[in-house]
Amino acid sequence: MCGRFMIGDENWANYHGALSILRGATTRVRYNIKPTETIALAARTPEGLVAASARWWLIPGFFRGEASEWKATTFNARIETAAEKPIFRAAWKHGRCVVPASGYYEWTGEKGRKQPWFITVEQNIPVFLFAGLCAARPDGSLTAAILTREADPQIAHLHPRMPIILTEAEIAPWLEQETGDVETIATLGTGWTGRYAVRRVRPFGIADDGPQLIEPDGFDL
């Protein structure tokens, strides 16, 4: 699952060769991005690769009501079923995208005493990319979902699901649909196994933001 994430560098497109055409694309540094908020993404369109903004909570193209009327929980999409599920099927075929991030959060513990954990990947650049799906609304605006898969053993104790984090080699094939569905579902995002950095952080509120959210709380893992 991915219900909150952060991005710590505004020039996210500058770090990935597959997104070289988008050099200079920017977004605001944010430490507590929540579903229904606006997120940055890169998507393949008939006109080519574009940087865009989207509401993080996918609404399929067949739904013509107001965004507030869409009640299904669709800010995440399971990769195992997205290709066939009616809500995500069109986006899987025509709305693949990547979402820049620098880390995400999971919570453990009892209700009312939840402990947040910050999860990122060990690499030399400050931004990685989630695999995502996006869909256009009647007014031309976009909505998006982040794809998830079964969590790697190193972080499965925090949550059984995890967002799909793309390796550099996976970015272009995902956007260009160069790999068949069966192989994509089986292998996408598995290249980060064993390369996670996890730390326990201090509890924070829904409206909180800032670098203090990812500071360790003093607990040694």
PAPA-114906 format. One line per 4 residues: number of its first residue (from 1); their letters; for each residue z, x, y of C-alpha. Coordinates in steps of 0.02 Angstrom, whole numbers. Example, Ala and Ser with C-alpha at 12.3 -4.5 7.8 and 13.67 -1.06 7.14 Angstrom:
PAPA-114906
1) as) 390/615/-225  357/684/-53
END
This chain:
PAPA-114906
1) mcgr) 0/0/0  -19/51/181  72/-58/306  104/69/445
5) fmig) 20/232/490  3/356/632  -129/464/712  -75/622/800
9) denw) -235/689/876  -350/588/987  -507/690/948  -513/634/768
13) anyh) -700/648/740  -705/832/786  -623/887/624  -747/820/497
17) gals) -922/887/472  -982/720/403  -940/643/572  -1022/776/679
21) ilrg) -1132/646/763  -974/568/834  -905/725/916  -798/676/1063
25) attr) -747/506/993  -567/479/1043  -420/365/1014  -243/357/1080
29) vryn) -107/455/990  7/326/908  151/341/785  179/162/729
33) ikpt) 14/72/701  38/-102/627  -73/-235/549  -165/-344/677
37) etia) -167/-200/803  -327/-114/857  -375/41/759  -514/169/772
41) laar) -645/189/636  -816/259/598  -941/146/511  -1119/156/447
45) tpeg) -1231/27/532  -1420/-2/529  -1425/100/689  -1331/245/609
49) lvaa) -1153/310/608  -1049/238/750  -871/252/813  -791/82/843
53) sarw) -628/-13/860  -568/-150/744  -424/-270/719  -327/-204/569
57) wlip) -328/-359/458  -496/-398/383  -569/-571/407  -725/-600/301
61) gffr) -886/-649/386  -890/-821/303  -730/-873/395  -775/-951/563
65) geas) -603/-1002/623  -491/-909/746  -413/-746/687  -240/-825/699
69) ewka) -295/-957/573  -334/-831/437  -177/-824/327  -225/-713/180
73) ttfn) -146/-539/180  -301/-430/197  -251/-274/293  -262/-183/126
77) arie) -393/-204/-11  -374/-146/-191  -519/-33/-238  -512/-96/-417
81) taae) -563/-272/-364  -641/-259/-190  -820/-249/-253  -807/-419/-338
85) kpif) -674/-513/-239  -758/-642/-126  -653/-592/26  -708/-409/18
89) raaw) -873/-415/-78  -989/-417/74  -889/-281/163  -898/-172/6
93) khgr) -1087/-184/10  -1118/-180/198  -958/-134/290  -893/32/227
97) cvvp) -797/132/354  -670/272/373  -507/258/471  -430/415/550
101) asgy) -245/447/520  -119/588/515  7/507/399  79/342/341
105) yewt) 248/266/300  330/186/150  503/109/135  628/111/-8
109) gekg) 796/26/-34  872/-144/-12  822/-271/120  917/-235/279
113) rkqp) 945/-54/228  767/5/207  737/193/214  571/249/290
117) wfit) 473/396/220  331/486/305  186/540/193  44/655/241
121) veqn) -71/779/156  -59/968/162  -213/1031/254  -260/1138/402
125) ipvf) -320/998/516  -214/861/597  -319/711/546  -378/643/379
129) lfag) -478/486/340  -435/329/244  -575/237/154  -594/65/232
133) lcaa) -696/-93/240  -746/-186/397  -822/-355/439  -895/-427/599
137) rpdg) -828/-583/683  -944/-712/765  -914/-630/934  -967/-460/867
141) slta) -792/-386/858  -737/-300/698  -591/-323/579  -545/-197/446
145) ailt) -446/-162/289  -385/2/215  -425/28/31  -283/66/-89
149) read) -267/128/-267  -131/167/-393  -13/297/-319  -14/476/-380
153) pqia) 140/524/-483  208/633/-343  234/483/-228  240/335/-348
157) hlhp) 430/327/-333  405/271/-152  274/137/-189  159/101/-338
161) rmpi) 6/92/-223  -63/213/-95  -205/214/32  -363/305/-21
165) ilte) -369/470/72  -542/547/69  -581/729/40  -713/805/153
169) aeia) -839/796/11  -809/610/-13  -837/551/166  -1027/545/172
173) pwle) -1052/476/-6  -928/337/31  -1013/287/194  -1189/307/125
177) qetg) -1151/219/-41  -1223/367/-134  -1112/339/-287  -1114/189/-404
181) dvet) -974/63/-398  -899/111/-566  -883/295/-521  -824/257/-345
185) iatl) -686/143/-409  -630/271/-538  -631/428/-433  -626/394/-246
189) gtgw) -477/475/-162  -410/565/-314  -441/739/-243  -275/747/-149
193) tgry) -168/742/-306  -19/860/-286  -55/900/-103  64/782/-15
197) avrr) 201/820/109  341/691/105  497/681/211  633/553/242
201) vrpf) 638/499/424  760/399/529  744/208/528  642/139/672
205) giad) 600/-31/744  438/-126/748  406/-84/931  459/99/924
209) dgpq) 332/237/951  330/424/983  345/587/887  529/558/849
213) liep) 474/433/716  413/572/601  557/692/627  658/726/468
217) dgfd) 829/641/463  914/798/396  908/748/213  842/886/99
221) l) 716/826/-29
END
